[in-house]
Amino acid sequence: DKIDYVIANCAECEPLLKLHRQVLAKYANEILATLTVIADAVEADNIIIAVKPHYKEAVDAVKANLASYPKARIGLLPEVYPAGDEVVTIYETTGRVVKPGALPITVGVTVFNVETVYNIYRALHEAAPVTDKYITITGAVKNPVTLKAPLGCTYGELIALAGGATVSDYKLVGGGPMTGRIVSESDVVTKTSNAIIVLPADHYVIRKKSASIKIDMKRAMAACCQCNYCTDLCPRHLLGYPITPHEFMRVVSNHTPSDIKPMIDGMFCSGCGLCEAFSCGQGLSPRMLLDAFKGQLRAAGVQPPKDIPLRDVSPAVELRGVPVKRLTARLGLTKYNK
């Protein structure tokens, strides 16, 4: 009874990913009906479908069914990355900011993935367990496609169903090009799989994800010029979080680990990767280094600090969103956006 808003997150703002908007377009009525059941269960008065305007088929499908669901409305998100970060989605649709380290329920919100809501519908109406997963196969394949694949199916089998790779020497990214990881054809579909991206082995995205952290550390020490762009464009910094990637990079580049505050603050990093894929003019890797340091801190038993006061939301938050189209071009993925 602490929840005011139930949000269905259909931002899907990583380049090339398509499945959530496709599922919403096809099953809008089922998803709205299930969100209403959820809202009734938690005594929430508001349902928001968080979606981007250019997902036209999904938006039209929701609008066609809204009259039957008085609690529901569409919350249009900006065409930027990472609008799908839960904290960003909540701010853009409700104006509320989740404090660092806190859960959405602390601001009266709960957020669901579109496909999760559809799976709840199937559980309620068909007594169906989750035995399959929608997954987009894209990149250097003959026929980019979203498939309904059984759990346990190999990635190699799905690539064959997309017509096979169009290049001989390729690597696979499981998930989005920003937050996904290198995977192999023998890996299998799980409940959290959402995309397989086939790319030439020498593609920028593959090289970035295959980089050595030791080399990235030395490059930071050699080349970080403290331009501050990584912080200026950091979505969570703009919402008042204490994270300041440029200060973290200063600690790394000056090799002064005694200055621990930027490292501790770095534990609030969402891992969106914008700092290294778009912001840094030197091609450095703040996110990768932050991830490594966060892992070391967790291994040492260090927990993120609690009750961190939020700064005011930056007045520049609406001006510093990175357009997905520009990000897609920067990553060298425009020709695969089909």
Secondary structure, DSSP 8 states (H G I E B T S, - for coil): ----EEEEEE---STT--HHHHHHHHSHHHHHHHHHHHHHHHT-SEEEEEE-TT-HHHHHHHHHHGGG-TTEEEEE--SEETTTSHHHHHHHHHS----TT--GGGGTEEEEEHHHHHHHHHHHHH-----EEEEEEEESBSS-EEEEEETT-BHHHHHHHTT-BSSSSEEEEES-TTT-EEE-TT-B--TT--EEEEEETT-HHHHHHT--HHHHHHHHHHH-----HHHHT-HHHHTT-S--HHHHHHHHHHT-TT--HHHHHGGG-----HIIIII-TT---HHHHHHHHHHHHHHTT----SS-------TTTTTS-EEHHHHHHHTT-GGG--
